[in-house]
Amino acid sequence: MKKAILCTLIVMMTIIRIQAQTNDTIKDNGFAFSPAELTANAGDTVVFVGSDFHPVLEVSEATWTNKGTTPLEGGFNFPSGSGKIKLTEAGVYYYVCTAHVASDDMKGKITVIAPSAIPDIPGNAIASVYPVPLTGSTLYISFRSQAQKNLSVSVFDLAGNLRISSSGSTSTGQYSVDCTSLPKGLFLIKLSSDNRDSYTKFVKQ
């Protein structure tokens, strides 16, 4: 099964063009960053456009939550408020304005996802999934045909490891999958119903 999933990923990556890398800009807007929350692809360059009135510093999530200014080891640091960083690893990057995070809660975060060549479910597929990106713990599946008696849902990480397996039926065309156990990242989902298979991707933030 794992080998088959990996083969599917390789084929998809061969026939679908990988998303182009881009530049994303974060600016000062009074005592806030704009946008304060940014989603980017791995390999994108994030450009901070500001001034030394708002020094930018990458911090840990705990420091960010507590409005602190302890630098993250190896993180980015722009005392001038301007600079750029190429983010190659998927994950969440937290940063603050060291001058105004305590007084004005001036901080932001960047969610980086791995560029994916996995296509979304086509219009003639058996189902669609939502919400995408997944920000909560429940992924919903909406089937084109309401009655689904032999339903199987498998969620894989990009290494081909099976992370979630669920099976059942639905008479309404709606099915939910508990994704609480999944970390943040990009996942492949396989939907099987009456010997028909569909694949798509989703991001958990």
N, C-alpha and C positions, 0 to 999 in steps of 0.2 A: 504493500500500500504506500509506504513512504517513498519507495523508488518511483512508483507511478505518479505520485504528486509532484516529485522533483522533476520528472520528465515533462509533466504538464506545464510547470513553471518555465522550464527551458524553452519549450515550444512557443509559449505565449510571448516570452521575451524576444524570441527570434522574429516573430511576425508583427509585433506591435512596437512602435518607436518609443523609446524611453523619454520621459518628459524632459524638456529642455531646462537647463539650469538658468536661473534668473537672478537679478538683484532685487532686494527688498529694502525699502527705506523706512527708518524710524526717525521722527522729528520731535522737537520740543513743541508743546502746545500749552503755554502758561506753565503751570506746575504739574504737568502730566506728559507722558509719552504718547505719541500718536503714530501708529496704533499701540495701545498698551498691551494687547495680546496679538501675536502674529503667528501664523502657521506658514512654514516654509518647507521646501524639499531639501533633503540632504544634498549638499553640493552647492546650494544657493549661497550667495554673498549678501550679508545683511549690512547695510550702511547706516550709521548713526550720523545725523546732521543736527548739530546743536552748538553749544558754546560752553566755555569753562564755568558758566554760572550753574550748569547742570552736569557735573562729572558723572560718567557712566562706569559702573563696576559690576562684574558678574559675581553672584553670590550663590550660596547653597539655598535649597528650598526652605530650610529651617530659618536661615538668616533673613531670607526674603519675607517669610511669614511674620517674623518678629520685628520687621522694619530695621534690621541691623545693617552694618556696613563692613562686616568681616569679609575680606576677599576670598573667593573660591580659589584654591590652589590650582594654578594653571589656567585660570579663567581670563576672559578679556577685561581690559581696563583702559578707559579712554578719559583721562583727566581733563582733556580739552572739550569733552562732550561730543566730539566728532571722531569717527574712525570707521573701519570696516573689518568684518570677520567672516571668513568662509566656514560655514558649519557643515562638516562632513559626516557627523555621527547623528543618528536619530535619537531623539530624547527631548527633554524640556530644559531650556536654558533660562535662568532667572537673573534679573539684573535690577539695579537700583540707581537712583541719583543720590550720591553720598551726601549731598548738601541738603536735600529736601525730603528724603524718605521718611525720616522720623517726624518731621513737622507737617508734611503735606501728603504723606503716603505716595510719593512719586516713585513708582516702580513699574516693571513690565516683565513679560515672559515671552519666550519664543518656543513654539512647539515645532520640532523638526521631524519630518516623516521621511522614510526611505522612498526615493522615486520608484514608481512601480510601472512595470510594463504589463501588468495583468489587466485585461479588459473588464469593464463592468458587464453585468448580465445584459445580453442583447434584448431588444424589444420582444422577440419571439420566445424568450426563455420561460421557464416554468414559474419564476417568482422574481420578486425584487426585495431588497433588504433596506431597512432604515432604523434609526437615523444614521446618516453617514456625514461626518465622522461620528463615532459612538462616544458620547461624553458621559453616559451613565453606565449602568451595569446590565441592561437588557437590550438585546438586539431583536428586532421584530422582522418577521418574514411574511410577505404578502403574496399569496399564490394566485395565479391567473384563473385557475379552476378551484372553486371553493372546497370541494371534497378531496381530501388527501388521506388515503388509508394506509399507505406504505411509505411513510416519510422518514428520511434519514438526513441528519445535518452533521457535518464534520467540519471542524475549524482547525486549521493548520497554521503554524508559524512558517516563516520563509525558509527555514531549514528542513521543512517537510515533517516536522514533529506534530503528531496529533495532540491538540490541546483540549478540545471539547468534542464530545460525541453525544448526540441526542437523537432519539427516535420516537415516533408516535404517530398521531393522526389529527386531523382537524376537519370539522364540517363547515367552518365559517371562512376558511381560506387564510386565517391568521394564525401564526405560530410564533412563539417567543423562545429565545435562548438566553440562559443566564450566563453572562460573560464576566462575572465578578472575579473569577480566578485569572483572567487574562491581564498581563501587564500592558502598559502603553506600547503601541507599535502597530505594525501593519500585518494583517492576517489574510489568509486565503480561506474561503468558505466553499464547501462542496455541498450542493443540494441534490438529493436523490429522491425521486418519487416515481413509483411504478416503472422502474428500469430506465428512467430518464435522468440524466445528470446535467447539472449546470455549475459553473464556477464563477465566483466574483471575488472582489477584495473589499475589505473595510479597514478603517483605521480606528483604533481606540485611543482616545486622548485622555 
